[in-house]
């Protein structure tokens, strides 16, 4: 996974990143039923093309390149991956 959405997104879920993603790999979108109950947005590691378009539009600086993810939010790498594993199960 090249990009990870971390804790600053919790409770914010601003979808500017969803709008700029050229491959629609950030979910849930506002029109998806799981948008309301989930705490934050997630990047599908299998669909992300590492373009970085999402990073500058995030108003809460919640999206990080994996290598730059602060240690305190390291668990979000697995949290993001697990969200998509559950969806495909």
N, C-alpha and C positions, 0 to 999 in steps of 0.2 A: 504494500500500500504506500503510495507516494505522498498522499495528503490525508490529514486527519482533522476532524472537527472535534474540538476539545470543550472543556467546561464553560468558557465564556458564552457559548451558544445556549446553554441551559436557561430556559425561561425567556429567551429572546426569540429564537427561531426566525430571525429575519431571513427572508427568502431571496435576497438579492443574489446570493450565490447560485441558487437554483435557476434564476432567470438568465445568468450569463454562461452557465455550463453548456458547452457545445454538444455533449454526449448524454445529457440528462442522467448523470450518475449520482446526483444528490437527492436524497429522499428523507422523509416524505414531503411531497409537494403539498401546498395548501388544499388542492382538490383531491387528495388521497385520504381515505378514511382514518388512517393511523396518524394523521398530522396532529390532531388535538391531544391524544393520550401520550405521545412520546415526549421525552424531556428536551430533546434537541435534534438537529438534523444529522445525517450520516452520509458519508461518501462511500460508494460501492467500490471496493478495491479492484474488482475484476473489470470494471467498466471505465474507470478513470484513465484518461490519456495523459495525465501529468502536464496539462497545459498551464495551470496556475491562474486561470481567469478568475477563479473564485476568491483568491486571497485578497486582492486589493479592494473588493467590494464589500467584504464582511465588516459591518459597522462596529463589531465588538472584538475584532482580531482573534477569532476563534479557530481559524484554519491555518494549519501548519504543514510544511514539508516534514515528512517523518523525521528526518535528521535534525530538524530544528525544534521539534516538539519538546517543550519544557518537561523536565523529569517529573515534576509534580502532576503532570497530566498524561504520563506514559500509559496508564491503563486505558485511555481512550482509543489507542490503536486496536486493542482487542474488542472493546465495546463497539466500535464502528464495524469491524469484521463480523462480530456475532450478530449484529442487527440483520445483515444480509443472509447469514446462514439460516437464521430463524425464518426469514421470508421465503427462502427456497425449500425449506423442509416441508 
